[in-house]
Amino acid sequence: MIQFENVSKSYHIRKFQKQVFSDLSFTIQRGESIGICGANGAGKSTLMRLISGIEAPSGGKIIRTMSTSWPIGYNSTFVASLTGADNARFIARIYGKDEDEMLGFVEEFAQLGPYFHQPIFSYSAGMSARLAFGVSLAIEFECYLIDEVTGAGDERFRERSERELANRRETAALIMVSHDPNTLLQYCDRGAVLYGGSLTFYDTIADAIDVHHRLQMRKAS
């Protein structure tokens, strides 16, 4: 379970304070697959960091009883001067995984070829995303946070990603952020819309996508 109790988040930027969220309260159970819709700048990445525990709330409480992945996406937290393999080894030690087993899985999954043994700073954004996805799936989390990463790579990588995510959905929670409605419809059952600092949940992902679309059309008119 991941539970937000009256959570707020704000940032102090120079001489003013930016309020991202106010009084968020919701619960996510194991086995749920939830797609989060929101415009650029609505706070989707901030929400994912709060769920993962990378950032702390400014107010309220977050309760986690599930092991949760870091947000898997194009903005990785790897050590850029180390190779992909060295980063994978480091994470394997943190989570108590067998290093050789993890390296074999990640190398085969991410399909980076010789770049797997090159420094991260030589990677493209898509390559970093594939590495992050492979490393995360090598660990049995109870909740996976996905941020636009399933579109990275060639057709073989996408097919492998789809299979692995489908397998994880059977036993773990999945929280996904994507601007592609088809991706959300493919992976998610429930949906939520992030708008104006509030997060509203809907029974189906189709309902959430529809509300998000109408809000964006109204904003544009």
PyMOL commands that set and color helices and strands:
alter all, ss='L'
color gray80, all
select helices_A, chain A and resi 44-52+84-94+99-110+113-117+120-122+125-137+149-151+155-169+181-187+205-220
alter helices_A, ss='H'
color red, helices_A
select strands_A, chain A and resi 2-13+16-28+33-38+59-64+143-147+173-177+190-195+198-202
alter strands_A, ss='S'
color yellow, strands_A
deselect
rebuild
show_as cartoon
